[in-house]
Amino acid sequence: MNFDPHFKSLQDGRTDINIRYELLDIVFLTLVAILCGAEGWKDIQRFGESKLEWLRKYRAFKQGIPRRHTIDRIIGVIPPKNNSFHK
């Protein structure tokens, strides 16, 4: 499974000094968690913490799983009209 080609066009709205977590790690985490029934940022964080070993089979997650507020902020900086889903 190669996740990257489908989401490489996503623009990361963060500045370089604010990047601790990879954008595609967080997008992957969020999508997989929602597909598995997560219903909010707290559920996504808990899913990530409990499935980190599995998640690392597909993405690096070098810094581990961020807190729910960080996941919310990272997803929130993706410009909605500048990604491949709105073409």
Sequence and secondary structure as in RCSB ss.txt:
>XXXX:A:sequence
MNFDPHFKSLQDGRTDINIRYELLDIVFLTLVAILCGAEGWKDIQRFGESKLEWLRKYRAFKQGIPRRHTIDRII
GVIPPKNNSFHK
>XXXX:A:secstr
   HHHHTT    S GGG  S HHHHHHHHHHHHHTT  SHHHHHHHHHHSHHHHTTTS  TT    HHHHHHHH
HTS GGGSGGG 
